[in-house]
Amino acid sequence: MRREYRGLGTALVTPFRDGKVDYDAFRALVRRQVEAGVDFLVPLGSTAETPCLEDEEKVNILKITKEESNGLPIVAGVGSNSTAATIRNMRLLDPFGADAYLVVVPFYNKPEQEGIYQYFKTIAEATDRDVILYNVPGRTGTNMKTSTVLRLARITNIRAVKEASGNVTQIIDIRRQAPEGFTVLSGNDDQTLPLMASGCDGVISVASNVAPSQMKALADAAAAGDMEKAVALNNELMPLYHACFVESNPIPVKAALSIMGFCTPEMRLPLTEAVQSTKDLLAGIVGSYSK
């Protein structure tokens, strides 16, 4: 059965305590997302600090996500800047229940567009799972162009793109020209509404770690064409969107979850905990999102 990756997917954080993954806190966070009605779950992405996780930790995180998912689709991050390493990550996680793999454009290498195409083609051919492309030039140093995404969209198990370029024109061009059944997801919370209003299919969200019910309501309203409701919800959420990125993601969102009592604000180096001004900003925002 083919799964759908539409609506709201949450890019889950990885909580730590005293240098170790806090699996109890993680389990509670996943349950909260499921209870809020999110459409799919995204562990082990960049929001999860995955480059700093050990293989055993990755497996345990995916296993818990599966156990608590209540049947929701699971999209596990596996991307690296090495084709062989990305395939190894997929092989590591294959037995533990991911429906799809989220694969980022290779970072630091700065491949040309043909290299990006061949990389993703090779990855897709190496798995029987669905593949979701992830374009985030602010982290990778390279933009995956519309023409490259459209070439890749013709590969059967490349099912979607998470687009975090911030280039609205580029993203709408992908949506406009993509083949039927190919999903286009916002990778930036603050562009969810304008992109969904332009025909895109949802969002993989950071802010929904904090406000899953509200982000779900926004995605549902936008998908239903209820723009009055969607605009009102988006206006309410805008301060949270901005606050979640005043420092490098996921520093602020983990600080917010700490203020709410869901986990510690602990990070793994090279990331460090939020500065006091960020904590003060978040403290004035997150009170209404405690449930």
N, C-alpha and C positions, 0 to 999 in steps of 0.2 A: 504494500500500500504506500503510495507516494504521500509524503507529508507536505503540509502547507506552511510557509514561513511568511505570514502576513500579520498585520496588526502590530501588537506590542511584544517585542522580545526584550528581556532585561539582560544587560551585560553585567553579570554577577561579580561582585567584589569577592576577594579571598580574605577573610578575617584572620588575624594573627594574635597570638598571646604568648609572650615570653619567647619569641623567636620561632614558634611552631604554629602550624595551621590550627586554628580553633575550629575543629570539625563540628562541635556542638552548635556554635554560633552560626556556622555556615548552614547547617541543616535547618535551623530556625529561620534564617534568611530565605532559603528556598521555599519553605512552607509558607512564609508570608507572601511571597510572589504568587504562588499557586492559589492561595486563598483569595488574593486580589483579582484573580481571573486573567492574568497575563496569557498571551497566546503561545509563547515559546520561551525557552530558557537558553541563555548563552553563557556557560561557564568557560573559563580558561582563555578569555580574550585579553586584550591589553588592560582593561579595567581590573582584571584578576591578578595583575602583576605576574603573569605566567612566565616571563623570561627568568624570574627569580624562584620558580618552583622546581622541586625535584620530581623525578618521574613518579615515584611512589605517591607523592602528594597530588600530582595531576590525576592519577588513577583513582585515588580515594575521593577526590572532589567530584569526578565524573560519576563514580558509583553512588555517592550520596545524592547527586542531582537526579540520577535515574530513580533511585528509591523514593524520592519525595516528589517526583514530577507529576504524579497522577495522570500519566499518559500523555502529557504535553510533549511536543517535539523538542529535541535537545540539539543545539548547534554548538559543538565544541571547537574552541580555537586550537589550531595546530600549526599556524604559520611560523616560518623562520626566514632567514635570508639564504638558506641552503636547500636545494631541491631534495637532496638525500635526507637531510634532517627533518624536513616537513613530512616526508614519507615515513620516516622512523616514528615521528609523533603519531601519525595515523595508525601505524601498526601497534604502537603501545596502547592506544585507546580503543582499537577495534572491538575487543571483547566486552566492552563495558557500556554499550547502549546509546552511543551518539547516533542520531538520525542523519546529521550533516556535519561537515567540517567547515569552519570559517577560516579562510586562508588569506592572509594579508599580502599585499604587494611586497616583494622582497625589499627590506630596508638596508640602507647604507650602500649596497652594491650599485644603486642607480642604474638599473638595466634600461635598455632601449625598449620601445614598444614591442618589437619582435621577441625580445628576450622575455618580457612579461607574458606574452601570448604563449610561448613555448613552455615556460615554467608552469602556468596554470593548466595547459593541455596535458603535460606530463603528470601533474598531480591528479587531475581528473581521471586519467587512464589508470592510475595506480590504486584506485579505490572504487568499490561498488556503492559507496555512500554518496549522497548529494554533496555538492561543493557550493559554498557561498563565497564569492569574491569580496575582498575588503580593500577599498581604496581610501587611504588616509595620508595624503601627501605631507601633511604637517608632521607626521611621525616617520614616514618612510623616505622622504626626500624626492619622491618620484610620483607624478600623476599618471594614473592609468586613463588613457584617453577614451572618448566615446567609441571610436572606431575599434579599439582593442576589446572593449567590453562587448560590443555587438558581435565581433568574431567569436569570442568565447561563449556567448549566449547560445550559439548554435551547437555546442557540445552537449550531449543529452543530459549528463548528470551535473552540469553547471546550471544551477537553478535560480540564482539570485545574485545581487550585488548589494553590499552595504556601502553606501556612498557618503564619505565624509570629507570630500574635497572642499565643500563649502561653495562650490561653483554651481549655482542654481540652474543656470543655462545648460551646463553640461549634463546635470542630472536629469532635467526635463527632456533633453535630447535623447538620452538613453531610454527613458520611459516611452517616449514617442515612437522610437524606432525598434524597440526590443521585440523579439518574437512572442507570440502568445504563450502564456504560462511562465514567462521569465519575470521574476519579482524584483522590484527596485525599492530598497529600504533606505530611509534616511539614517545617516550615522551621526547626525548632530541633532540634539534635542530641540534646539531653537529653530530648526528648519523643518520640523515634523509637519506642522500645519501647512505652511506654504507648499511643501512638496506633495503632501497628500491631497491638497486642494487642486494640484496640477496632475493628479492621476497616479502618484506613487502609492505604494502598497502598505507602508507602515514605517516602523522605526526600531532599530536596536538601540536601546536607551540606557544612559547612565543615570539620569534623574529618577528613573523608575525604581532604582534601589531604595530611594527615599520615599517616593510618592507613587507606588504602583497603581493604586486604585484611581488616582487622578489622571495618571498617564494613560491608563486603560480607557477611562471615560473619554479622554481627548481623542485617542486613536479611533474609538468606536464612533464618536460623533463625526469625525472627519470622513471616515469610511462611508458613513450613512448619508453624507452630504448635508448634515445639520451644522451649517457654518456658524450660525448664531451661538449655539452651544459650544462649538469647538473654539471659537474666538474667545469667548468668556473664560473657558478653561485655560487656554493658552496664555491669556493675560495674567491669570492667577499664578501660573507656573513659571512665568518668565523670570522672576527674581531667583528662583531655584536653579533654572538653567544657567543663569549667569554665575551664580555662586559656585556651582559645581566645577567651574573652569577658571576660577581666579588663581589657582595654582595647578600644577600638572595633575591630570587625572591619573589615579583615583584619590589623590590626597584629600581634596575637599569632601568628596562623597563619603569617604571613610570617617572623616571628622564628623560629618552630619549624622551618620549612623551611630557613632559613639555618643554624641549628644542625646540621641534618642534612646540609648541604652541597649542597642542591638549587638555591639561588638566594641572592641578597643579601637583607637585610632592608629594602631601600630602599622608601620610600613616595613618593607624590606629595602635595605640600601640597594641601589643608590637613591631611592626615594626616601623622604623624611616626613615626619608628621607636619600637619598644618601649622602655620604660624598663628599667633594669637588673634591677629586681625581677621583671619579667615574664620576662626572659631567663633569670634564675636558676630561676624556677619551671618554665619549659618544659624547661630543660636536664635537670631531674630526671625528666622524663616521657617525652621523645621517643626515648630510646635504643632502646627495643624496637620502634620503628616504622621503622627505617632502611631496610628492604627494600620 
